[in-house]
Amino acid sequence: MAFKIVGSQCTSCSACEPECPNTAISEKGGVFVIDPAKCTECIGHYDMPQCVAVCPVDETCIIDPAQPRYQGAA
């Protein structure tokens, strides 16, 4: 599942954007959003999603249950 950013909790600090190895995070309307088509949950890059690791507000970067689980190359 891709991650998503809870817009109402996003402080627009921009800490997450440069940390994403897939450039899946961008600013839109004053808050940051994650493109689910680009999000790989940092699998193959890091032990934990970098958006979660650097976000100063707990539970702002969360799994989006509406998106399918990321499937890496076999």
MOWOLIN-V461036 format. One record per backbone hydrogen bond with DSSP energy under -1.0 kcal/mol. CO is the residue of the C=O (numbers start at 1). NH is the residue of the N-H. E is the energy in kcal/mol with one decimal. If there is no record, write none. Layout:
co=[CO	CO]
nh=[NH	NH]
e=[E	E]
This chain:
co=[2	4	6	6	16	20	24	26	28	31	33	35	35	40	42	42	49	50	51	57	60	62	64]
nh=[64	62	9	10	20	23	35	33	31	28	26	38	39	43	45	46	53	54	55	60	6	4	67]
e=[-3.3	-2.7	-1.8	-1.1	-1.0	-1.1	-3.1	-3.0	-1.3	-3.6	-2.2	-1.6	-1.4	-2.0	-2.3	-2.6	-2.0	-2.0	-1.4	-1.1	-2.9	-3.1	-2.1]
